[in-house]
Amino acid sequence: EDFVRHLQKLGVTQYWTHFFKGYGLKFEQGGQRRAVALAALCHKHGIRVMAYCSLGSLTPETILAEEPGATDWFGRTRDGQPIPLLQSFRTKPCYTSRGYVDYMKRVVDRAFEYGCDGIHFDNFFYPSRNMARSKLKWRSPVNHSLMRVDWKTGAASLRMWAEDRYRYRSRPAMNRN
C-alpha cells in the first residue's frame, strides 16, 4: 500500500497493469489476481486501473493447453502455417476468428469483474492477406445492430463491443482527497 500511497502523492491518477499477454486466462490467473488487489488499493487512493491486454499475440504452448480449439484462432500464412512473431514462441491471431473474438470478450469481462476501469489493447498488427478473406458478424448488445466486420475492423469491433457493454458501467467511488 505504501507504493500506491506514493503514487497518489506524486499525482498519479491512472495506473496500468499487465492483465493478459496471450498466454491464456488460466495461465495468467496469478497475475490477474494480483491486479484485483492492486485495483482495490488504487481505488482506495483515487487512482484508476487500466488492464494491459495483448491483442496481437498468442502463445500456442500455453493457450492450447487450456483451449484446444485455439488452433483455429491463429493467423495463417498462404501455406497454412501459423504466422510467427519476432519472438519465436508467439503467433499472431486471426482478429476475425469467432473463437478468438469470443475469447477476448472473456478477457475483457474478467478485467472489469476484477475491478479494472479500462482496457488497453496492445500489439495490434495488420493482418496478412489470408485473413482478409475472413468475415464475421456480431450483434451489438446495446443497440442490437448487426455489424459486418472484416480484417480492417476486427480489433475495432472488439473495442466497440467493450464500449457498448461497459459504457454505462457504474464506476467505483473514488477518493479524491
C-alpha positions, 0 to 999 in steps of 0.5 A, a space after each residue: 500500500 505504501 507504493 500506491 500511497 506514493 503514487 497518489 502523492 506524486 499525482 498519479 491518477 491512472 495506473 496500468 497493469 499487465 492483465 493478459 499477454 496471450 498466454 491464456 486466462 488460466 495461465 495468467 490467473 496469478 497475475 490477474 489476481 494480483 491486479 484485483 488487489 492492486 485495483 482495490 488499493 488504487 481505488 482506495 487512493 483515487 487512482 484508476 486501473 487500466 488492464 494491459 491486454 495483448 491483442 496481437 499475440 498468442 502463445 500456442 504452448 500455453 493457450 492450447 493447453 487450456 483451449 484446444 480449439 485455439 488452433 483455429 484462432 491463429 493467423 495463417 500464412 498462404 501455406 497454412 502455417 501459423 504466422 510467427 512473431 519476432 519472438 519465436 514462441 508467439 503467433 499472431 491471431 486471426 482478429 476475425 476468428 469467432 473463437 478468438 473474438 469470443 475469447 477476448 470478450 472473456 478477457 475483457 469481462 474478467 478485467 472489469 469483474 476484477 475491478 479494472 476501469 479500462 482496457 488497453 489493447 496492445 500489439 495490434 498488427 495488420 493482418 496478412 492477406 489470408 485473413 482478409 478473406 475472413 468475415 464475421 458478424 456480431 450483434 451489438 448488445 446495446 443497440 442490437 445492430 448487426 455489424 459486418 466486420 472484416 480484417 480492417 475492423 476486427 480489433 475495432 469491433 472488439 473495442 466497440 463491443 467493450 464500449 457498448 457493454 461497459 459504457 454505462 458501467 457504474 464506476 467505483 467511488 473514488 477518493 479524491 482527497 
